[in-house]
């Protein structure tokens, strides 16, 4: 009782805000308000058979992907774009962790956790990591690992080249930009493992394709991908 009263008092002075809309959260709400939880554009791709998943088709003929998963649809100027902006540019790593926990719990409930052995985030180059202070994909991976009760291995992949931003590049340019910049730090960590590679957002899929190819070449048994959001083609 006393703790609840104290929490309510602190909340009046330092209100907890919804990560998506920045409105104050009420008792019982965590990270996202009830309105945003109801209105976020979920993909529900994890409920589809793999051969009917439109996200998986993006990798056909490029990378053998078992599962292609994305929690939300990227909508320009909407809540999802705000969430990603807070995560990548405003120091709000809790956005990635919270969304990972929520999505991980859904994937676990759907029985998909049994299809993976470990979770590997797309790495940042050390210079970019030092500048930002954290890897947004690793924050998402941490949440997913908690939600699915699986290990996350942030150091499994290493980015060897500090590439330029992908934002204004077409698919061919994106692939050329990342095709040879990743390597497996220690192959014994992935040999024979079913790896779930995660990133914040999927556009063309070039970055995830490059990471998946390196993991398979290092001996991973199979690769799946998961992102916070995916952009329409």
NORGI-V664178 format. One record per backbone hydrogen bond with DSSP energy under -1.0 kcal/mol. CO is the residue of the C=O (numbers start at 1). NH is the residue of the N-H. Records with the same first field share a line. If there is no record, write none. Layout:
# NORGI-V664178
CO->NH + NH
This chain:
# NORGI-V664178
1->5
2->6
3->7
4->8
5->9
6->10
7->11
8->12
9->13
10->14
16->25
18->22
23->18
26->29
30->32
31->19
33->37
34->38
35->39
36->40
40->42
41->73
44->47
45->48
49->52
50->53
53->57
55->58
56->59
59->62 + 63
63->65
67->225
69->227
71->43
72->230
75->78
78->82
79->83
80->84
81->85
82->86
83->87
84->88
85->89
86->92
91->93
92->95
93->97
94->98
95->99
96->100
97->101
98->102
99->103
100->104
101->105
102->106
103->107
104->108
105->109
106->110
107->112
108->111
112->115
113->116
118->196
119->153
120->198
125->129
126->130
127->131
128->132
129->133
135->139
136->140
137->141
138->142
139->143
140->144
141->145
142->146
143->147
144->148
145->149 + 150
151->119
153->156
156->185
158->183
161->163
166->169
170->174
171->175
172->176
173->177
174->178
175->179
178->181
181->160
183->158
186->189
187->190 + 191
190->193
193->221 + 222
194->117 + 118
195->224
196->120
197->226
198->122
200->229
202->231
205->209
206->210
207->211
208->212
209->213
210->214
211->215
212->216
213->217
214->218
215->220
216->219
219->192
222->195
223->66
224->197
225->69
226->199
227->71
228->72
229->202
230->74
